[in-house]
Amino acid sequence: MAVTEQTLGVLLIGGMQSHLENYGQDFADDPRCKLIALTDELNISPRQHRLNQQLANHFKIPYWKDLEEALKQPDIDLVVVCVEPERRARVAMLAAQAGKQIYLDKPMCTQVEDAAQLLKIVQEKNTLTQMFSLVRHPIAAKAKAALMEADFGDLIGLHCELMFAKGVSGTANLAQPREEKEEATRFTFIDSKRELFCVGLYPLVLFEWLMKCPAVSVYAQTNNYFFREHQQNDVEDFAMLQLTYANGVEATIMVGRNGWSSHPSHGIHQLDLVGSEKTISLDAYEPRLEIYADAPPWRQPEESHPEDPMGFWSSTVSEAGIKAKTTWYPAALASPSDAACFLDCLEQKVPSDVPVELGAHVVQVFQAAYQSAARGEVVSIEPL
């Protein structure tokens, strides 16, 4: 039973130094729901317990340390799953089996087998799910509108470049190229992430969201050009993909992380749509206001946060004293939050446009892409 007939009870799963800092605030700000508590699995590290308690304190909600007991509470309607990706599917399965609706951090898990099992459970339980993505960004709406233009013709190809301008770059040893491995087991570290996995999700979700069909093959390359931290953890900071989709559309993606000083704002975010009649190019920062003045220029931090050198999390960026860049300001109106869109779905009792099924397809692409990068050949993607 909900807190009231109109208000959904929300259970947060995870802690500080995660996207739950942002997701939790989005749900807290929406009058249609109320944060009830924060929880997690029992057998987590002392560090994770500390981060969980910090976030519970931030939102002024209790920290229930037993996930399975928390999921039994009748006033919980919706869970927000934002634990590490390596255990994300397991936690989401428990939530689905408990009859809760689920909002998931991205990517929803790391292994295709886990994705398939989670998909099976949510389908059996008729669970409404949504995975975070950037399809609420104005560039996605512009892309969808472009495909509907009468003189665009048939969609032939897609290309997306998405580079995150965070971290102090220029520290990689280019004389030591890294060899990709077919099987990836660990995807995130305190000081780095697999950037194909982290950043590549966004265009992969966008492409399937636009076309309503999955990828059937991929050719991939992963590289290390920018960061010592990624090299030390044996993960890529840059990746390129060439994909074929079930409808015959060919697509290319370039993603990665290339440093604070590489861009006037958050990083390159461009999209090209190739039609049979014309090509449309979109830039996430157009239109924009550019400001040039005699104020001191923005500078990257001289010292990185010891627990977050890449600037992943809002809290650690603030603690490190990193200021927002002030040269480019987007002129487009802000879109509703992804959380608000999921609450719309729950109100209307309709499926999300980024459900677990789409998230599972993306996990399939990741597995095939790492295999492709290791083998140097195209890898087919079988139906889930």
Secondary structure by P-SEA (a helix, b strand, c coil): ccccccbbbbbbccccccaaaaaaaaaaaccccccccccccccccaaaaaaaaaaaaaacccccccaaaaaacccccbbbbbccccaaaaaaaaaaaabbbbbbcccccccaaaaaaaaaaaaaaccccccccccccaaaaaaaaaaaccccccccbbbbbbbbcccccccccccbbbbbbccccccccccccccccccaaaaaaaaaaacccccccccccccccccaaaaaacccccbbbbbcccccccbbbbbbbbcccccccccbbbbbbbcccbbbbbbccccbbbbbcccccccccccccccccccccaaaaaaacccccccccccccccccaaaaaaaaaaacccccccaaaaaaaaaaaaaaaaaaaacbbbbbccc
